Amino acid sequence: MKIPPDFIITTEILKLLSQIESLRLLFKSLPIKTELKNKIERVSLLKSSLYSARIEGNPLTFEQVKDPYLSKNNKKIEVFNILYAIKYLDSYVQSGSFLDLSLILKLHSIVMKDLSASSGFFRTEPGAIFNQAGVAVYVAPDPLKIKELIEQLLTYSNSTSDFPVLQALITHLCFEKIHPYEDGNGRIGRLLIWAILKSKGYDFPAFIPIEEYIDNNRNSYYFHLDQGMKETEEYLKFMLEAFEIEAEKIKDEILNDTNQDTDIILPPRQEEIFAIIKDHLNVSFDFISRRFYKVPARTLRYDLKKLAEKGQIVKVGKTRGSFYRVKKMY
């Protein structure tokens, strides 16, 4: 296996890189409110975790993952393990950091915790990727070669590059071809994209959840991964498009907030309470307190008071039979 594969930076690739860099510089120049930045970060991290799991077949939706009443089964554990791994990366990897073997193993131990007995260990058996018919479409390298190949990959990943985004995407491609684990290779490989970008200081104001685009174009993603070592330019083009499209979404959200002074950014719990009231039209305090049974009643009343002060909701009635509704519907 040649690490990295040979490829040419085509005009199309260069154009996409330029667009991504322009977005990055725009993000840095915009006066982003702290509340909005926190909200975008929170949603982006959850989306990245959810869609990375969905790419591998997890059926959960964004609303189901946010639902505190959904039982914590293996599907939900898959999503939150990825979220924990992202947070670990955020604290472990800094600009100028060198990625090492221990990080690769640690990420797997977090992502596969309570899901696999071999979490944190490379596979010891032959590995292959199968299609839906059960036919092996790719046979992975011998287990005895895994450590050597990963070390070659890390040498490339830690090297100096004029194009850190390409370096991160090539690392993901090669990692999937090495296929070092029995399970979880895709999730770890996508995490490495962000680890490399952060280590190179190629930062954005929030996590760019390219996994959402990949999940929506899953067949194309797997096709380009399959052909990536031979048609590397096409793989890079697909992944750069994912990056640019998802970054554009975040740009639009920031600009909409910048252009609309009337927009109100709510703290997380108040945002959830507002969403419940909006969904159910007329909501009693008892209904809200049942949904947030771990939150003291006094705290919930404070949240409702703040929502009313911000003009988001109104209280109808003054007795125990009173209820809350969204102001725009009143």
C-alpha positions in Angstrom: 0.0 0.0 0.0 1.4 3.4 -1.0 0.9 6.1 1.7 0.0 8.6 0.5 -1.4 7.6 -2.9 -0.3 9.6 -6.0 -2.7 12.4 -6.9 -2.8 15.7 -8.7 -4.3 18.9 -7.3 -6.7 19.6 -10.2 -8.3 22.9 -11.0 -11.6 21.7 -9.4 -9.8 20.6 -6.2 -8.0 23.9 -6.0 -11.3 25.8 -6.5 -12.9 23.9 -3.6 -9.9 24.4 -1.4 -10.1 28.2 -2.1 -13.8 28.3 -1.3 -13.3 26.4 2.0 -10.4 28.8 2.9 -12.6 31.8 2.1 -15.3 30.5 4.4 -12.7 29.9 7.2 -11.5 33.5 6.9 -15.0 34.8 6.8 -15.9 33.0 10.0 -12.8 34.5 11.7 -13.9 38.0 10.6 -17.5 37.8 11.6 -18.6 39.1 15.1 -20.3 35.9 16.2 -22.3 36.2 19.4 -21.2 33.9 22.2 -24.7 32.4 22.6 -24.9 31.7 18.8 -21.3 30.2 18.8 -22.2 27.9 21.7 -25.4 26.9 20.0 -23.7 26.1 16.7 -21.0 24.2 18.4 -23.5 22.2 20.4 -25.6 21.3 17.4 -22.7 20.6 15.1 -21.0 18.2 17.6 -24.2 16.3 18.1 -24.9 16.2 14.3 -21.3 15.0 13.6 -21.7 12.2 16.2 -25.2 11.2 15.0 -24.5 11.2 11.3 -21.2 9.4 11.7 -23.2 6.6 13.4 -25.9 6.7 10.8 -23.4 6.3 8.0 -22.6 2.9 9.6 -26.3 2.0 9.8 -27.6 3.5 13.0 -31.3 4.4 12.5 -31.7 7.1 15.1 -32.8 10.6 14.1 -31.6 14.0 15.5 -34.8 14.4 17.5 -34.5 10.9 19.0 -30.9 11.6 20.1 -31.9 14.8 21.8 -34.9 13.1 23.6 -33.8 12.5 27.3 -36.6 9.9 27.7 -35.3 7.6 24.9 -33.7 4.6 26.7 -29.9 4.4 26.4 -29.6 1.3 24.2 -26.7 0.4 22.0 -27.8 2.7 19.2 -27.8 5.7 21.5 -24.5 4.6 23.1 -22.9 4.5 19.6 -23.8 8.2 19.0 -22.7 9.4 22.5 -19.5 7.5 22.4 -18.6 9.4 19.2 -19.5 12.6 21.0 -17.3 11.7 23.9 -14.4 10.9 21.5 -14.8 14.3 19.8 -14.6 16.1 23.2 -11.6 14.0 24.0 -9.9 15.1 20.8 -10.8 18.7 21.5 -8.9 18.6 24.8 -6.1 16.3 23.8 -5.1 17.7 20.4 -3.8 21.3 20.1 -2.3 23.3 17.3 1.2 21.9 16.8 0.4 18.5 18.4 1.8 15.3 16.8 -0.7 12.5 16.4 0.5 9.1 17.7 -0.4 5.5 18.0 -1.8 5.9 21.5 -4.3 8.4 20.2 -5.5 6.0 17.5 -6.1 3.3 20.1 -7.6 5.7 22.7 -10.2 6.9 20.2 -11.2 3.4 19.4 -11.5 2.5 23.1 -13.9 5.5 23.6 -15.9 4.9 20.4 -16.4 1.2 21.0 -16.8 1.3 24.8 -19.6 -1.1 25.9 -20.0 -2.1 22.2 -17.1 -4.4 21.6 -14.8 -6.6 23.7 -11.9 -5.6 21.5 -12.2 -1.8 22.0 -8.8 -0.2 22.0 -7.1 -3.1 20.2 -6.1 -3.7 16.6 -7.7 -6.7 14.9 -5.8 -10.0 15.1 -7.8 -11.8 12.4 -7.9 -11.2 8.6 -10.3 -8.3 7.7 -12.4 -7.6 4.7 -15.2 -5.2 3.5 -18.3 -7.0 2.2 -21.1 -5.7 0.0 -24.8 -6.3 0.7 -24.6 -9.7 -1.1 -21.9 -10.8 1.4 -19.1 -10.8 -1.2 -15.7 -9.4 -0.1 -15.1 -6.3 -2.2 -11.9 -5.4 -0.4 -9.4 -7.6 1.6 -7.5 -5.6 4.3 -3.8 -5.9 4.9 -2.5 -8.8 7.1 -2.9 -8.0 10.9 0.8 -8.3 11.3 1.3 -5.3 9.0 -1.2 -3.0 10.8 1.1 -1.3 13.2 3.8 -0.6 10.5 1.2 0.8 8.2 -0.4 3.0 10.9 3.1 4.4 11.7 3.7 5.2 8.0 0.3 6.9 7.9 1.1 9.0 11.1 4.4 10.0 9.6 2.5 11.4 6.6 -0.3 12.9 8.8 2.3 14.8 11.0 4.3 16.1 8.0 4.2 19.7 6.9 1.6 20.4 4.2 0.4 23.5 2.3 -3.0 21.9 2.2 -4.0 20.5 5.6 -7.6 19.7 4.4 -6.2 17.4 1.7 -3.8 15.8 4.2 -6.7 15.1 6.6 -8.9 13.6 3.8 -6.0 11.4 2.5 -5.4 10.2 6.0 -9.0 9.2 6.3 -8.8 7.3 3.0 -5.6 5.4 3.9 -6.9 4.6 7.4 -10.0 2.9 5.9 -7.8 0.9 3.6 -5.6 -0.3 6.4 -8.8 -1.2 8.2 -7.0 -1.8 11.6 -10.0 -2.7 13.7 -12.7 -5.4 13.6 -15.4 -2.7 13.9 -15.4 1.1 14.1 -13.0 1.9 11.4 -15.2 4.5 9.6 -16.0 6.3 12.8 -12.3 6.5 13.8 -11.2 7.5 10.3 -13.6 10.4 10.2 -12.5 11.6 13.7 -8.9 11.6 12.4 -10.0 14.3 9.8 -10.7 16.7 12.7 -7.7 15.6 14.7 -5.4 16.5 11.8 -7.1 19.8 11.1 -6.8 20.9 14.7 -3.2 19.8 15.0 -2.4 21.9 11.9 -4.2 25.0 13.4 -6.7 24.9 10.6 -9.6 25.9 12.8 -13.2 26.9 12.3 -15.5 28.6 14.8 -17.4 25.3 15.1 -17.1 21.6 14.1 -18.2 21.3 10.4 -20.5 18.2 10.4 -19.5 16.8 7.0 -21.0 13.5 8.2 -24.5 14.9 7.5 -23.7 15.3 3.8 -21.9 11.9 3.7 -25.0 10.2 5.3 -27.2 11.8 2.7 -24.9 10.6 -0.1 -23.8 7.3 1.5 -23.6 5.3 -1.8 -21.3 7.9 -3.4 -19.1 8.0 -0.2 -18.6 4.3 -0.2 -18.0 4.3 -4.0 -15.3 7.0 -3.7 -13.7 5.2 -0.7 -13.6 2.0 -2.6 -12.0 3.6 -5.6 -10.0 6.2 -3.7 -6.5 4.8 -3.9 -6.8 4.6 -7.7 -9.1 7.7 -8.4 -7.9 9.9 -5.5 -8.8 13.1 -7.2 -12.5 12.1 -7.4 -12.5 11.0 -3.8 -11.0 14.4 -2.7 -13.5 16.3 -4.8 -16.4 14.4 -3.2 -15.1 15.0 0.4 -14.2 18.7 -0.3 -17.7 19.3 -1.6 -19.1 17.8 1.6 -16.9 20.1 3.6 -17.8 23.2 1.6 -21.6 22.5 1.6 -21.8 22.0 5.4 -19.6 25.0 6.0 -21.9 27.1 3.8 -24.8 26.0 6.0 -23.1 27.3 9.1 -22.1 30.5 7.3 -25.8 31.1 6.4 -26.8 30.6 10.1 -24.2 33.1 11.3 -25.2 35.7 8.6 -28.9 35.3 9.3 -28.2 36.0 13.0 -25.9 39.0 12.1 -28.6 40.5 9.7 -31.5 39.9 12.1 -31.0 41.7 15.4 -34.4 40.5 16.5 -33.3 36.9 16.6 -33.0 35.6 20.1 -30.5 32.9 21.1 -31.7 30.9 24.1 -29.8 28.9 26.7 -30.1 25.1 26.0 -32.9 24.3 28.5 -34.9 27.3 27.6 -34.5 26.4 24.0 -35.9 22.9 24.8 -38.8 24.3 26.8 -39.7 26.7 23.9 -39.6 23.8 21.4 -42.0 21.8 23.6 -44.4 24.7 23.9 -44.2 25.3 20.2 -44.9 21.7 19.3 -47.8 21.3 21.8 -49.4 24.7 21.4 -50.9 24.9 24.9 -48.7 23.6 27.7 -49.3 23.5 31.4 -46.5 23.9 34.0 -47.2 20.4 35.2 -46.6 19.1 31.7 -43.2 20.9 31.5 -42.2 19.8 35.0 -42.8 16.1 34.0 -40.6 16.5 31.0 -37.8 18.0 33.2 -38.4 16.0 36.3 -34.8 16.4 37.5 -35.0 20.2 37.3 -36.4 22.0 40.4 -39.8 23.7 39.9 -38.3 27.1 40.9 -35.7 26.8 38.1 -38.4 25.9 35.5 -40.5 28.9 36.6 -37.5 31.1 36.2 -36.9 29.7 32.7 -40.6 30.4 31.8 -40.4 33.9 33.2 -37.3 34.6 31.0 -39.0 33.2 27.9 -41.9 35.5 28.6 -39.6 38.5 29.1 -37.9 37.8 25.8 -41.3 37.8 24.1 -41.1 34.1 23.1 -44.1 32.9 25.1 -47.2 34.2 27.0 -48.9 32.8 30.1 -52.7 32.5 29.6 -54.6 32.6 32.9 -53.6 33.1 36.5 -55.0 30.0 38.2 -53.7 26.4 38.4 -55.5 25.9 35.1 -53.2 28.4 33.3 -51.0 27.4 30.4 -48.2 28.7 28.2 -48.2 29.2 24.4 -45.9 30.7 21.8 -46.5 34.4 21.6 -46.7 34.5 17.8 -49.7 32.2 18.0 -51.5 34.2 20.6 
